[in-house]
Amino acid sequence: MKLDFSQLNKQTKQSFNDQHSVIKKVMQGKIVTCEQCHQSLVLITPEQSEKPGIGCLKGCTFISLEFA
Ligand SMILES: [Zn+2]
């Protein structure tokens, strides 16, 4: 599986760095919790949803990812 991070570059640098570290941790299998609901963030693959990315089940945190 290859990830395209170019979409993230369009956002602010601060949030890009934050999102990048969250993505890295989740991809490494580490537990990252949502700041709002404190549930663990999970990887949503293109097979699971039309909008793949990383987010919590409630949807208050969502980082959209492009899968190449
Ligand atoms: Zn949440």
N, CA, C, O and the ligand as a Tripos MOL2 file, in Angstrom:
@<TRIPOS>MOLECULE
protein
  273   271    69     0     0
PROTEIN
NO_CHARGES

@<TRIPOS>ATOM
      1 N           0.8380   -1.1970    0.0000 N.3       1 MET1
      2 CA          0.0000    0.0000    0.0000 C.3       1 MET1
      3 C           0.8760    1.2520    0.0000 C.2       1 MET1
      4 O           1.7730    1.4090    0.8290 O.2       1 MET1
      5 N           0.5910    2.1290   -0.9470 N.am      2 LYS2
      6 CA          1.3660    3.3790   -1.0370 C.3       2 LYS2
      7 C           0.4820    4.5620   -0.7120 C.2       2 LYS2
      8 O          -0.6730    4.6260   -1.1340 O.2       2 LYS2
      9 N           1.0290    5.4960    0.0370 N.am      3 LEU3
     10 CA          0.2540    6.6790    0.4050 C.3       3 LEU3
     11 C           0.7850    7.9070   -0.3060 C.2       3 LEU3
     12 O           1.9930    8.0900   -0.4490 O.2       3 LEU3
     13 N          -0.1270    8.7300   -0.7410 N.am      4 ASP4
     14 CA          0.2420    9.9850   -1.3820 C.3       4 ASP4
     15 C           0.0130   11.1230   -0.3930 C.2       4 ASP4
     16 O          -1.1250   11.4330   -0.0410 O.2       4 ASP4
     17 N           1.0910   11.7320    0.0450 N.am      5 PHE5
     18 CA          0.9840   12.7900    1.0480 C.3       5 PHE5
     19 C           0.8150   14.1740    0.4330 C.2       5 PHE5
     20 O           0.7410   15.1650    1.1590 O.2       5 PHE5
     21 N           0.7540   14.2550   -0.8790 N.am      6 SER6
     22 CA          0.7260   15.5670   -1.5200 C.3       6 SER6
     23 C          -0.5070   16.3740   -1.1200 C.2       6 SER6
     24 O          -0.4630   17.6030   -1.0670 O.2       6 SER6
     25 N          -1.6110   15.6710   -0.8380 N.am      7 GLN7
     26 CA         -2.8280   16.3830   -0.4290 C.3       7 GLN7
     27 C          -2.6130   17.1620    0.8580 C.2       7 GLN7
     28 O          -3.1400   18.2610    1.0330 O.2       7 GLN7
     29 N          -1.8210   16.5680    1.7660 N.am      8 LEU8
     30 CA         -1.6060   17.1970    3.0670 C.3       8 LEU8
     31 C          -0.8300   18.5000    2.9260 C.2       8 LEU8
     32 O          -1.0060   19.4150    3.7300 O.2       8 LEU8
     33 N           0.0160   18.5920    1.9230 N.am      9 ASN9
     34 CA          0.8310   19.7910    1.7430 C.3       9 ASN9
     35 C           0.0090   21.0410    1.4920 C.2       9 ASN9
     36 O           0.4710   22.1600    1.7150 O.2       9 ASN9
     37 N          -1.2090   20.8400    1.0280 N.am     10 LYS10
     38 CA         -2.0430   21.9900    0.7270 C.3      10 LYS10
     39 C          -2.5660   22.6680    1.9900 C.2      10 LYS10
     40 O          -3.0400   23.8030    1.9520 O.2      10 LYS10
     41 N          -2.4720   21.9540    3.1000 N.am     11 GLN11
     42 CA         -2.9430   22.5310    4.3490 C.3      11 GLN11
     43 C          -1.8010   23.2640    5.0510 C.2      11 GLN11
     44 O          -0.6700   23.2670    4.5640 O.2      11 GLN11
     45 N          -2.0950   23.8860    6.1920 N.am     12 THR12
     46 CA         -1.0720   24.6710    6.8730 C.3      12 THR12
     47 C           0.0700   23.7720    7.3280 C.2      12 THR12
     48 O          -0.1130   22.5740    7.5460 O.2      12 THR12
     49 N           1.2480   24.3690    7.4680 N.am     13 LYS13
     50 CA          2.4170   23.5950    7.8200 C.3      13 LYS13
     51 C           2.2670   22.9430    9.1940 C.2      13 LYS13
     52 O           2.6370   21.7850    9.3870 O.2      13 LYS13
     53 N           1.7290   23.6920   10.1330 N.am     14 GLN14
     54 CA          1.5520   23.1570   11.4830 C.3      14 GLN14
     55 C           0.6700   21.9180   11.4520 C.2      14 GLN14
     56 O           1.0050   20.8800   12.0230 O.2      14 GLN14
     57 N          -0.4540   22.0490   10.7780 N.am     15 SER15
     58 CA         -1.3660   20.9190   10.7560 C.3      15 SER15
     59 C          -0.8000   19.7840    9.9160 C.2      15 SER15
     60 O          -1.0870   18.6150   10.1760 O.2      15 SER15
     61 N           0.0000   20.1180    8.9120 N.am     16 PHE16
     62 CA          0.6540   19.0670    8.1280 C.3      16 PHE16
     63 C           1.5680   18.2440    9.0230 C.2      16 PHE16
     64 O           1.5450   17.0140    8.9690 O.2      16 PHE16
     65 N           2.3730   18.9120    9.8480 N.am     17 ASN17
     66 CA          3.2790   18.1970   10.7410 C.3      17 ASN17
     67 C           2.5120   17.3510   11.7470 C.2      17 ASN17
     68 O           2.8770   16.2040   12.0090 O.2      17 ASN17
     69 N           1.4540   17.9170   12.3070 N.am     18 ASP18
     70 CA          0.6260   17.1780   13.2590 C.3      18 ASP18
     71 C           0.0320   15.9450   12.6090 C.2      18 ASP18
     72 O           0.0960   14.8380   13.1450 O.2      18 ASP18
     73 N          -0.5520   16.1690   11.4310 N.am     19 GLN19
     74 CA         -1.2240   15.0690   10.7500 C.3      19 GLN19
     75 C          -0.2300   14.0020   10.3320 C.2      19 GLN19
     76 O          -0.5140   12.8060   10.4030 O.2      19 GLN19
     77 N           0.9450   14.4510    9.8950 N.am     20 HIS20
     78 CA          1.9590   13.5010    9.4540 C.3      20 HIS20
     79 C           2.3870   12.6060   10.6030 C.2      20 HIS20
     80 O           2.5570   11.4000   10.4200 O.2      20 HIS20
     81 N           2.5650   13.1830   11.7900 N.am     21 SER21
     82 CA          2.9970   12.3640   12.9200 C.3      21 SER21
     83 C           1.8780   11.4260   13.3690 C.2      21 SER21
     84 O           2.1440   10.3000   13.7910 O.2      21 SER21
     85 N           0.6330   11.8830   13.2810 N.am     22 VAL22
     86 CA         -0.4990   11.0100   13.6260 C.3      22 VAL22
     87 C          -0.5640    9.8420   12.6490 C.2      22 VAL22
     88 O          -0.7280    8.6910   13.0540 O.2      22 VAL22
     89 N          -0.4320   10.1480   11.3490 N.am     23 ILE23
     90 CA         -0.4950    9.1060   10.3210 C.3      23 ILE23
     91 C           0.6150    8.0840   10.5390 C.2      23 ILE23
     92 O           0.3980    6.8740   10.4610 O.2      23 ILE23
     93 N           1.8180    8.6070   10.8150 N.am     24 LYS24
     94 CA          2.9640    7.7200   11.0220 C.3      24 LYS24
     95 C           2.7150    6.7610   12.1840 C.2      24 LYS24
     96 O           2.9670    5.5610   12.0830 O.2      24 LYS24
     97 N           2.2140    7.3180   13.2940 N.am     25 LYS25
     98 CA          1.9700    6.4830   14.4790 C.3      25 LYS25
     99 C           0.9070    5.4310   14.1990 C.2      25 LYS25
    100 O           1.0680    4.2640   14.5580 O.2      25 LYS25
    101 N          -0.1810    5.8490   13.5550 N.am     26 VAL26
    102 CA         -1.2630    4.8930   13.2840 C.3      26 VAL26
    103 C          -0.7710    3.7930   12.3420 C.2      26 VAL26
    104 O          -1.0950    2.6200   12.5250 O.2      26 VAL26
    105 N           0.0210    4.1830   11.3230 N.am     27 MET27
    106 CA          0.5390    3.1950   10.3770 C.3      27 MET27
    107 C           1.5000    2.2280   11.0680 C.2      27 MET27
    108 O           1.6440    1.0810   10.6440 O.2      27 MET27
    109 N           2.1550    2.6910   12.1250 N.am     28 GLN28
    110 CA          3.0820    1.8310   12.8690 C.3      28 GLN28
    111 C           2.3400    0.9640   13.8810 C.2      28 GLN28
    112 O           2.9510    0.1610   14.5850 O.2      28 GLN28
    113 N           1.0310    1.1280   13.9490 N.am     29 GLY29
    114 CA          0.2340    0.3290   14.8680 C.3      29 GLY29
    115 C           0.1670    0.8910   16.2700 C.2      29 GLY29
    116 O          -0.2800    0.2170   17.1980 O.2      29 GLY29
    117 N           0.6210    2.1510   16.4270 N.am     30 LYS30
    118 CA          0.5610    2.7740   17.7510 C.3      30 LYS30
    119 C          -0.8260    3.3600   17.9890 C.2      30 LYS30
    120 O          -1.5510    3.6980   17.0540 O.2      30 LYS30
    121 N          -1.1690    3.4680   19.2600 N.am     31 ILE31
    122 CA         -2.4840    4.0010   19.6140 C.3      31 ILE31
    123 C          -2.4170    5.5260   19.6600 C.2      31 ILE31
    124 O          -1.6240    6.1040   20.4030 O.2      31 ILE31
    125 N          -3.2590    6.1590   18.8580 N.am     32 VAL32
    126 CA         -3.4070    7.6070   18.9030 C.3      32 VAL32
    127 C          -4.8790    7.8730   19.1900 C.2      32 VAL32
    128 O          -5.7540    7.3290   18.5170 O.2      32 VAL32
    129 N          -5.1510    8.7090   20.1860 N.am     33 THR33
    130 CA         -6.5500    8.9540   20.5250 C.3      33 THR33
    131 C          -7.0140   10.3050   20.0020 C.2      33 THR33
    132 O          -6.2310   11.2430   19.8510 O.2      33 THR33
    133 N          -8.3040   10.3740   19.7320 N.am     34 CYS34
    134 CA         -8.9340   11.6060   19.2800 C.3      34 CYS34
    135 C          -8.9250   12.6220   20.4170 C.2      34 CYS34
    136 O          -9.2170   12.2810   21.5630 O.2      34 CYS34
    137 N          -8.5870   13.8730   20.0960 N.am     35 GLU35
    138 CA         -8.5340   14.9060   21.1310 C.3      35 GLU35
    139 C          -9.9180   15.2260   21.6840 C.2      35 GLU35
    140 O         -10.0520   15.6910   22.8160 O.2      35 GLU35
    141 N         -10.9330   14.9780   20.8870 N.am     36 GLN36
    142 CA        -12.2910   15.3410   21.2960 C.3      36 GLN36
    143 C         -12.9920   14.2210   22.0630 C.2      36 GLN36
    144 O         -13.5100   14.4460   23.1570 O.2      36 GLN36
    145 N         -13.0080   13.0140   21.4910 N.am     37 CYS37
    146 CA        -13.7940   11.9370   22.1220 C.3      37 CYS37
    147 C         -12.9100   10.8920   22.7920 C.2      37 CYS37
    148 O         -13.4120    9.9810   23.4510 O.2      37 CYS37
    149 N         -11.5940   11.0230   22.6250 N.am     38 HIS38
    150 CA        -10.6190   10.1310   23.2720 C.3      38 HIS38
    151 C         -10.7580    8.6750   22.8590 C.2      38 HIS38
    152 O         -10.3450    7.7820   23.5980 O.2      38 HIS38
    153 N         -11.3240    8.4260   21.7120 N.am     39 GLN39
    154 CA        -11.3370    7.0780   21.1590 C.3      39 GLN39
    155 C         -10.1300    6.9320   20.2460 C.2      39 GLN39
    156 O          -9.6060    7.9230   19.7360 O.2      39 GLN39
    157 N          -9.6830    5.6820   20.0370 N.am     40 SER40
    158 CA         -8.5070    5.5040   19.1940 C.3      40 SER40
    159 C          -8.8120    5.8070   17.7380 C.2      40 SER40
    160 O          -9.8960    5.5190   17.2310 O.2      40 SER40
    161 N          -7.8240    6.3950   17.0830 N.am     41 LEU41
    162 CA         -7.9520    6.6750   15.6620 C.3      41 LEU41
    163 C          -7.6240    5.4020   14.8840 C.2      41 LEU41
    164 O          -6.7070    4.6580   15.2340 O.2      41 LEU41
    165 N          -8.3840    5.1740   13.8360 N.am     42 VAL42
    166 CA         -8.1780    3.9770   13.0220 C.3      42 VAL42
    167 C          -7.9560    4.3520   11.5690 C.2      42 VAL42
    168 O          -8.3820    5.4100   11.1050 O.2      42 VAL42
    169 N          -7.2750    3.4540   10.8590 N.am     43 LEU43
    170 CA         -7.0390    3.6380    9.4320 C.3      43 LEU43
    171 C          -8.2560    3.1450    8.6570 C.2      43 LEU43
    172 O          -8.6990    2.0090    8.8230 O.2      43 LEU43
    173 N          -8.7750    4.0040    7.8240 N.am     44 ILE44
    174 CA         -9.9260    3.6420    6.9870 C.3      44 ILE44
    175 C          -9.4180    3.4800    5.5590 C.2      44 ILE44
    176 O          -9.0160    4.4500    4.9170 O.2      44 ILE44
    177 N          -9.4420    2.2610    5.0800 N.am     45 THR45
    178 CA         -8.8910    1.9670    3.7540 C.3      45 THR45
    179 C          -9.9380    2.2280    2.6690 C.2      45 THR45
    180 O         -11.1310    2.3080    2.9630 O.2      45 THR45
    181 N          -9.4920    2.3620    1.4150 N.am     46 PRO46
    182 CA        -10.4530    2.5810    0.3100 C.3      46 PRO46
    183 C         -11.4650    1.4430    0.1930 C.2      46 PRO46
    184 O         -12.5610    1.6390   -0.3330 O.2      46 PRO46
    185 N         -11.1000    0.2460    0.6840 N.am     47 GLU47
    186 CA        -12.0370   -0.8790    0.6440 C.3      47 GLU47
    187 C         -13.1690   -0.6710    1.6480 C.2      47 GLU47
    188 O         -14.2850   -1.1530    1.4520 O.2      47 GLU47
    189 N         -12.8630    0.0530    2.7240 N.am     48 GLN48
    190 CA        -13.8410    0.2310    3.7910 C.3      48 GLN48
    191 C         -14.7560    1.4210    3.5670 C.2      48 GLN48
    192 O         -15.9050    1.4240    4.0080 O.2      48 GLN48
    193 N         -14.2360    2.4430    2.8700 N.am     49 SER49
    194 CA        -15.0170    3.6630    2.7210 C.3      49 SER49
    195 C         -14.6310    4.3880    1.4440 C.2      49 SER49
    196 O         -13.5190    4.2420    0.9380 O.2      49 SER49
    197 N         -15.5820    5.1790    0.9300 N.am     50 GLU50
    198 CA        -15.2790    6.0020   -0.2390 C.3      50 GLU50
    199 C         -14.3560    7.1560    0.1210 C.2      50 GLU50
    200 O         -13.7260    7.7590   -0.7480 O.2      50 GLU50
    201 N         -14.2850    7.4580    1.4180 N.am     51 LYS51
    202 CA        -13.4090    8.5220    1.8920 C.3      51 LYS51
    203 C         -12.3570    7.9250    2.8070 C.2      51 LYS51
    204 O         -12.5150    7.9560    4.0280 O.2      51 LYS51
    205 N         -11.2840    7.3810    2.2420 N.am     52 PRO52
    206 CA        -10.2570    6.7740    3.0760 C.3      52 PRO52
    207 C          -9.4650    7.8140    3.8550 C.2      52 PRO52
    208 O          -9.3390    8.9650    3.4380 O.2      52 PRO52
    209 N          -8.9430    7.3910    4.9760 N.am     53 GLY53
    210 CA         -8.1540    8.2990    5.7910 C.3      53 GLY53
    211 C          -7.9250    7.7080    7.1600 C.2      53 GLY53
    212 O          -7.9870    6.4950    7.3620 O.2      53 GLY53
    213 N          -7.6540    8.6160    8.1120 N.am     54 ILE54
    214 CA         -7.4610    8.1990    9.4910 C.3      54 ILE54
    215 C          -8.4030    9.0300   10.3420 C.2      54 ILE54
    216 O          -8.4410   10.2560   10.2410 O.2      54 ILE54
    217 N          -9.1570    8.3470   11.1750 N.am     55 GLY55
    218 CA        -10.0870    9.0990   12.0060 C.3      55 GLY55
    219 C         -10.6360    8.2590   13.1310 C.2      55 GLY55
    220 O         -10.3740    7.0590   13.2140 O.2      55 GLY55
    221 N         -11.4140    8.9060   14.0120 N.am     56 CYS56
    222 CA        -12.0840    8.1810   15.0860 C.3      56 CYS56
    223 C         -13.4480    7.7260   14.5720 C.2      56 CYS56
    224 O         -13.9200    8.1860   13.5320 O.2      56 CYS56
    225 N         -14.0630    6.8280   15.3070 N.am     57 LEU57
    226 CA        -15.3370    6.2630   14.8510 C.3      57 LEU57
    227 C         -16.4470    7.3040   14.8610 C.2      57 LEU57
    228 O         -17.3810    7.2160   14.0640 O.2      57 LEU57
    229 N         -16.3580    8.2900   15.7530 N.am     58 LYS58
    230 CA        -17.3880    9.3210   15.8160 C.3      58 LYS58
    231 C         -17.2650   10.3280   14.6760 C.2      58 LYS58
    232 O         -18.2410   10.9770   14.3020 O.2      58 LYS58
    233 N         -16.0620   10.4510   14.1300 N.am     59 GLY59
    234 CA        -15.8570   11.3470   13.0010 C.3      59 GLY59
    235 C         -15.4420   12.7600   13.3670 C.2      59 GLY59
    236 O         -15.3430   13.6100   12.4830 O.2      59 GLY59
    237 N         -15.1910   13.0430   14.6590 N.am     60 CYS60
    238 CA        -14.7610   14.4040   15.0080 C.3      60 CYS60
    239 C         -13.3310   14.6600   14.5590 C.2      60 CYS60
    240 O         -12.9600   15.8030   14.2920 O.2      60 CYS60
    241 N         -12.5200   13.6000   14.4730 N.am     61 THR61
    242 CA        -11.1880   13.7300   13.8870 C.3      61 THR61
    243 C         -11.1590   12.9250   12.6030 C.2      61 THR61
    244 O         -11.4840   11.7380   12.5910 O.2      61 THR61
    245 N         -10.7620   13.5870   11.5140 N.am     62 PHE62
    246 CA        -10.6070   12.8380   10.2650 C.3      62 PHE62
    247 C          -9.5250   13.4800    9.4180 C.2      62 PHE62
    248 O          -9.5780   14.6730    9.1190 O.2      62 PHE62
    249 N          -8.5540   12.6830    9.0380 N.am     63 ILE63
    250 CA         -7.4990   13.1340    8.1340 C.3      63 ILE63
    251 C          -7.6900   12.3510    6.8410 C.2      63 ILE63
    252 O          -7.5570   11.1280    6.8190 O.2      63 ILE63
    253 N          -7.9980   13.0550    5.7820 N.am     64 SER64
    254 CA         -8.2370   12.3390    4.5450 C.3      64 SER64
    255 C          -6.9260   11.9670    3.8650 C.2      64 SER64
    256 O          -5.9910   12.7670    3.8280 O.2      64 SER64
    257 N          -6.8600   10.7720    3.3370 N.am     65 LEU65
    258 CA         -5.6390   10.2850    2.7040 C.3      65 LEU65
    259 C          -5.9390    9.8550    1.2800 C.2      65 LEU65
    260 O          -7.0220    9.3530    0.9810 O.2      65 LEU65
    261 N          -4.9650   10.0580    0.4110 N.am     66 GLU66
    262 CA         -5.0780    9.5680   -0.9570 C.3      66 GLU66
    263 C          -4.2580    8.2910   -1.0590 C.2      66 GLU66
    264 O          -3.0700    8.2740   -0.7400 O.2      66 GLU66
    265 N          -4.8930    7.2470   -1.4970 N.am     67 PHE67
    266 CA         -4.1840    5.9900   -1.6840 C.3      67 PHE67
    267 C          -3.8410    5.8430   -3.1590 C.2      67 PHE67
    268 O          -4.7210    5.8430   -4.0200 O.2      67 PHE67
    269 N          -2.5450    5.7170   -3.4370 N.am     68 ALA68
    270 CA         -2.1170    5.6140   -4.8220 C.3      68 ALA68
    271 C          -2.0010    4.1490   -5.2200 C.2      68 ALA68
    272 O          -1.6490    3.8460   -6.3600 O.2      68 ALA68
    273 ZN        -13.3680   11.7120   18.0280 Zn       69 ZN69
@<TRIPOS>BOND
     1     1     2 1
     2     2     3 1
     3     3     4 2
     4     3     5 am
     5     5     6 1
     6     6     7 1
     7     7     8 2
     8     7     9 am
     9     9    10 1
    10    10    11 1
    11    11    12 2
    12    11    13 am
    13    13    14 1
    14    14    15 1
    15    15    16 2
    16    15    17 am
    17    17    18 1
    18    18    19 1
    19    19    20 2
    20    19    21 am
    21    21    22 1
    22    22    23 1
    23    23    24 2
    24    23    25 am
    25    25    26 1
    26    26    27 1
    27    27    28 2
    28    27    29 am
    29    29    30 1
    30    30    31 1
    31    31    32 2
    32    31    33 am
    33    33    34 1
    34    34    35 1
    35    35    36 2
    36    35    37 am
    37    37    38 1
    38    38    39 1
    39    39    40 2
    40    39    41 am
    41    41    42 1
    42    42    43 1
    43    43    44 2
    44    43    45 am
    45    45    46 1
    46    46    47 1
    47    47    48 2
    48    47    49 am
    49    49    50 1
    50    50    51 1
    51    51    52 2
    52    51    53 am
    53    53    54 1
    54    54    55 1
    55    55    56 2
    56    55    57 am
    57    57    58 1
    58    58    59 1
    59    59    60 2
    60    59    61 am
    61    61    62 1
    62    62    63 1
    63    63    64 2
    64    63    65 am
    65    65    66 1
    66    66    67 1
    67    67    68 2
    68    67    69 am
    69    69    70 1
    70    70    71 1
    71    71    72 2
    72    71    73 am
    73    73    74 1
    74    74    75 1
    75    75    76 2
    76    75    77 am
    77    77    78 1
    78    78    79 1
    79    79    80 2
    80    79    81 am
    81    81    82 1
    82    82    83 1
    83    83    84 2
    84    83    85 am
    85    85    86 1
    86    86    87 1
    87    87    88 2
    88    87    89 am
    89    89    90 1
    90    90    91 1
    91    91    92 2
    92    91    93 am
    93    93    94 1
    94    94    95 1
    95    95    96 2
    96    95    97 am
    97    97    98 1
    98    98    99 1
    99    99   100 2
   100    99   101 am
   101   101   102 1
   102   102   103 1
   103   103   104 2
   104   103   105 am
   105   105   106 1
   106   106   107 1
   107   107   108 2
   108   107   109 am
   109   109   110 1
   110   110   111 1
   111   111   112 2
   112   111   113 am
   113   113   114 1
   114   114   115 1
   115   115   116 2
   116   115   117 am
   117   117   118 1
   118   118   119 1
   119   119   120 2
   120   119   121 am
   121   121   122 1
   122   122   123 1
   123   123   124 2
   124   123   125 am
   125   125   126 1
   126   126   127 1
   127   127   128 2
   128   127   129 am
   129   129   130 1
   130   130   131 1
   131   131   132 2
   132   131   133 am
   133   133   134 1
   134   134   135 1
   135   135   136 2
   136   135   137 am
   137   137   138 1
   138   138   139 1
   139   139   140 2
   140   139   141 am
   141   141   142 1
   142   142   143 1
   143   143   144 2
   144   143   145 am
   145   145   146 1
   146   146   147 1
   147   147   148 2
   148   147   149 am
   149   149   150 1
   150   150   151 1
   151   151   152 2
   152   151   153 am
   153   153   154 1
   154   154   155 1
   155   155   156 2
   156   155   157 am
   157   157   158 1
   158   158   159 1
   159   159   160 2
   160   159   161 am
   161   161   162 1
   162   162   163 1
   163   163   164 2
   164   163   165 am
   165   165   166 1
   166   166   167 1
   167   167   168 2
   168   167   169 am
   169   169   170 1
   170   170   171 1
   171   171   172 2
   172   171   173 am
   173   173   174 1
   174   174   175 1
   175   175   176 2
   176   175   177 am
   177   177   178 1
   178   178   179 1
   179   179   180 2
   180   179   181 am
   181   181   182 1
   182   182   183 1
   183   183   184 2
   184   183   185 am
   185   185   186 1
   186   186   187 1
   187   187   188 2
   188   187   189 am
   189   189   190 1
   190   190   191 1
   191   191   192 2
   192   191   193 am
   193   193   194 1
   194   194   195 1
   195   195   196 2
   196   195   197 am
   197   197   198 1
   198   198   199 1
   199   199   200 2
   200   199   201 am
   201   201   202 1
   202   202   203 1
   203   203   204 2
   204   203   205 am
   205   205   206 1
   206   206   207 1
   207   207   208 2
   208   207   209 am
   209   209   210 1
   210   210   211 1
   211   211   212 2
   212   211   213 am
   213   213   214 1
   214   214   215 1
   215   215   216 2
   216   215   217 am
   217   217   218 1
   218   218   219 1
   219   219   220 2
   220   219   221 am
   221   221   222 1
   222   222   223 1
   223   223   224 2
   224   223   225 am
   225   225   226 1
   226   226   227 1
   227   227   228 2
   228   227   229 am
   229   229   230 1
   230   230   231 1
   231   231   232 2
   232   231   233 am
   233   233   234 1
   234   234   235 1
   235   235   236 2
   236   235   237 am
   237   237   238 1
   238   238   239 1
   239   239   240 2
   240   239   241 am
   241   241   242 1
   242   242   243 1
   243   243   244 2
   244   243   245 am
   245   245   246 1
   246   246   247 1
   247   247   248 2
   248   247   249 am
   249   249   250 1
   250   250   251 1
   251   251   252 2
   252   251   253 am
   253   253   254 1
   254   254   255 1
   255   255   256 2
   256   255   257 am
   257   257   258 1
   258   258   259 1
   259   259   260 2
   260   259   261 am
   261   261   262 1
   262   262   263 1
   263   263   264 2
   264   263   265 am
   265   265   266 1
   266   266   267 1
   267   267   268 2
   268   267   269 am
   269   269   270 1
   270   270   271 1
   271   271   272 2
@<TRIPOS>SUBSTRUCTURE
     1 MET1         2 RESIDUE 1 A MET
     2 LYS2         6 RESIDUE 1 A LYS
     3 LEU3        10 RESIDUE 1 A LEU
     4 ASP4        14 RESIDUE 1 A ASP
     5 PHE5        18 RESIDUE 1 A PHE
     6 SER6        22 RESIDUE 1 A SER
     7 GLN7        26 RESIDUE 1 A GLN
     8 LEU8        30 RESIDUE 1 A LEU
     9 ASN9        34 RESIDUE 1 A ASN
    10 LYS10       38 RESIDUE 1 A LYS
    11 GLN11       42 RESIDUE 1 A GLN
    12 THR12       46 RESIDUE 1 A THR
    13 LYS13       50 RESIDUE 1 A LYS
    14 GLN14       54 RESIDUE 1 A GLN
    15 SER15       58 RESIDUE 1 A SER
    16 PHE16       62 RESIDUE 1 A PHE
    17 ASN17       66 RESIDUE 1 A ASN
    18 ASP18       70 RESIDUE 1 A ASP
    19 GLN19       74 RESIDUE 1 A GLN
    20 HIS20       78 RESIDUE 1 A HIS
    21 SER21       82 RESIDUE 1 A SER
    22 VAL22       86 RESIDUE 1 A VAL
    23 ILE23       90 RESIDUE 1 A ILE
    24 LYS24       94 RESIDUE 1 A LYS
    25 LYS25       98 RESIDUE 1 A LYS
    26 VAL26      102 RESIDUE 1 A VAL
    27 MET27      106 RESIDUE 1 A MET
    28 GLN28      110 RESIDUE 1 A GLN
    29 GLY29      114 RESIDUE 1 A GLY
    30 LYS30      118 RESIDUE 1 A LYS
    31 ILE31      122 RESIDUE 1 A ILE
    32 VAL32      126 RESIDUE 1 A VAL
    33 THR33      130 RESIDUE 1 A THR
    34 CYS34      134 RESIDUE 1 A CYS
    35 GLU35      138 RESIDUE 1 A GLU
    36 GLN36      142 RESIDUE 1 A GLN
    37 CYS37      146 RESIDUE 1 A CYS
    38 HIS38      150 RESIDUE 1 A HIS
    39 GLN39      154 RESIDUE 1 A GLN
    40 SER40      158 RESIDUE 1 A SER
    41 LEU41      162 RESIDUE 1 A LEU
    42 VAL42      166 RESIDUE 1 A VAL
    43 LEU43      170 RESIDUE 1 A LEU
    44 ILE44      174 RESIDUE 1 A ILE
    45 THR45      178 RESIDUE 1 A THR
    46 PRO46      182 RESIDUE 1 A PRO
    47 GLU47      186 RESIDUE 1 A GLU
    48 GLN48      190 RESIDUE 1 A GLN
    49 SER49      194 RESIDUE 1 A SER
    50 GLU50      198 RESIDUE 1 A GLU
    51 LYS51      202 RESIDUE 1 A LYS
    52 PRO52      206 RESIDUE 1 A PRO
    53 GLY53      210 RESIDUE 1 A GLY
    54 ILE54      214 RESIDUE 1 A ILE
    55 GLY55      218 RESIDUE 1 A GLY
    56 CYS56      222 RESIDUE 1 A CYS
    57 LEU57      226 RESIDUE 1 A LEU
    58 LYS58      230 RESIDUE 1 A LYS
    59 GLY59      234 RESIDUE 1 A GLY
    60 CYS60      238 RESIDUE 1 A CYS
    61 THR61      242 RESIDUE 1 A THR
    62 PHE62      246 RESIDUE 1 A PHE
    63 ILE63      250 RESIDUE 1 A ILE
    64 SER64      254 RESIDUE 1 A SER
    65 LEU65      258 RESIDUE 1 A LEU
    66 GLU66      262 RESIDUE 1 A GLU
    67 PHE67      266 RESIDUE 1 A PHE
    68 ALA68      270 RESIDUE 1 A ALA
    69 ZN69       273 GROUP 0 **** ****
